[in-house]
C-alpha cells in the first residue's frame, strides 16, 4: 500500500495562500438518495444471486502467498 502525501500551506507566510481552505472534512459518506443507495448495494446483491460468494471463497482458498 502506498503512503498518502499531505501538503500543508500556512496562510499568511510569504504572501497570502491562493488555494481553497478546507475548514473541516465530512465523515458522512453514506448515500443520501435512492439512486446512490441502489448503486452502492447493486454489486453485493448481484454476487449473492449468482453464488458469487462460493466462487470468491474458492478463489481465495487457492491463494498461496498474501
Secondary structure, 3 states (H helix, E strand, C coil): CCCCCCCCCCCECCECCCCCCCCCCCCCCCCCCHHHHHHHHHHHHHHHHCCHHHHHHHHHHCCCCC
